[in-house]
Amino acid sequence: MSTLEIQKNVKYINDYRNKPIEVIVPVKIFQELLQLKMTMEIFEQEDVQKSIKRAKREIRAGETRSFRSGQEAIEWLRR
């Protein structure tokens, strides 16, 4: 869902100064935002960031391997 669609589907609760203090969102939007937050937390983990950096270095150095199928890749990993 795009940010524009989210903005169109939320309802703001304002305080007496008309300042937004809470937002009511449809369940589907909440679930998508929660999934996004969980994904971001995974990518922000130090070990994940180190793995991504190492993978980028390996790709630049040509240290890659191609597989014809997912099964072939799994068999290679098990060795």
SVG drawing of the C-alpha trace seen along z (x, -y; Angstrom):
<svg xmlns="http://www.w3.org/2000/svg" viewBox="-11 -25 49 58">
<polyline fill="none" stroke="black" stroke-width="0.4" points="0.0,0.0 1.4,-3.4 1.9,-6.2 -0.8,-8.2 -3.3,-5.4 -2.4,-5.1 -2.9,-8.8 -6.3,-8.6 -7.4,-5.8 -6.4,-7.0 -8.3,-9.0 -6.6,-11.5 -7.6,-12.1 -6.7,-15.6 -6.2,-17.2 -8.0,-20.4 -5.3,-22.5 -6.2,-20.5 -2.8,-18.8 -2.8,-15.1 -2.2,-12.8 -3.3,-9.4 -4.2,-7.8 -6.8,-5.2 -5.8,-2.9 -7.5,0.0 -6.3,3.4 -4.8,4.2 -2.6,1.1 -1.6,1.8 -0.5,5.4 1.5,4.1 3.2,1.4 4.0,4.0 5.5,6.4 7.6,3.5 8.8,2.7 9.8,6.3 11.6,6.5 13.5,3.3 14.5,4.7 16.0,7.7 18.0,5.7 19.2,3.3 20.8,6.2 24.6,5.9 25.2,9.5 22.8,9.0 24.6,5.8 28.0,7.5 26.7,10.3 25.3,7.9 28.7,6.0 30.6,9.3 28.3,10.4 28.8,7.1 32.6,7.5 32.4,11.1 30.3,10.0 32.7,7.2 35.6,9.7 33.8,12.2 33.5,14.7 30.1,15.9 28.6,19.2 25.6,19.9 23.1,22.7 20.6,24.2 18.0,24.7 17.3,24.0 17.8,27.7 21.3,27.6 22.1,24.6 20.8,26.4 22.9,29.5 26.0,27.3 25.3,25.7 25.0,29.1 28.5,30.1"/>
</svg>
